[in-house]
């Protein structure tokens, strides 16, 4: 099943792409240490969260329907 056929994977894919677009837009506009922090968050949290949809660690109910999806577990501000 592709990301486009699965609503949860599609959501996580869109979130991941959007997060990277924001990080990329901020490149050069924020201090280097903050840029590194954003990239670390993206690589460690967001990508892992997206991949959980492929490993069966999702928010699907037994009937296959999706429960409310949530964003990655930690925030940049943590």
C-alpha positions in Angstrom: 0.0 0.0 0.0 1.4 3.4 -0.9 1.3 6.6 1.2 -1.4 7.9 -1.1 -3.7 5.0 -0.5 -3.4 5.1 3.3 -4.8 8.2 5.1 -2.5 7.8 8.1 0.6 7.4 6.1 -0.4 10.3 3.9 -0.9 12.5 7.0 2.4 11.6 8.4 4.1 12.1 5.0 2.5 15.6 4.7 3.5 16.5 8.3 7.1 15.4 7.6 7.3 17.3 4.3 5.9 20.4 5.9 8.2 20.3 8.9 11.2 20.0 6.6 10.0 22.9 4.4 9.8 25.1 7.5 13.3 24.0 8.6 14.6 24.6 5.1 13.0 28.1 4.9 14.7 29.1 8.2 18.1 28.0 7.0 20.4 31.0 7.3 17.9 33.1 9.2 18.5 31.6 12.6 21.8 30.8 14.5 23.6 27.7 13.4 23.1 26.0 16.8 19.3 26.4 16.5 19.4 25.1 12.9 21.3 22.0 14.2 18.7 21.6 16.9 15.9 21.7 14.4 17.6 19.2 12.2 18.3 16.8 15.1 14.6 17.0 16.1 13.5 16.3 12.6 15.9 13.4 12.1 15.4 11.8 15.6 11.7 12.4 16.2 9.8 13.3 13.1 11.3 10.6 10.8 10.9 7.9 13.5 7.3 8.9 14.1 6.6 8.7 10.3 8.1 5.3 10.1 5.9 3.9 12.8 3.0 4.0 10.3 5.0 1.3 8.3 5.8 -0.9 11.3 2.3 -1.3 12.5 2.7 1.2 15.5 -0.2 3.3 14.4 -3.4 4.6 15.8 -5.6 2.2 13.8 -8.5 0.4 15.5 -9.2 -3.3 15.0 -11.7 -2.4 12.3 -9.1 -0.6 10.3 -10.4 2.9 10.9 -8.1 5.6 12.1 -8.4 7.2 15.5 -7.3 10.8 16.1 -3.7 11.1 14.9 -1.2 13.0 17.0 2.0 14.8 16.1 5.5 13.5 17.1 5.9 12.8 20.8 8.2 15.7 21.6 8.4 19.3 20.6 11.4 21.4 19.6 10.9 23.4 22.8 11.4 20.4 25.1 
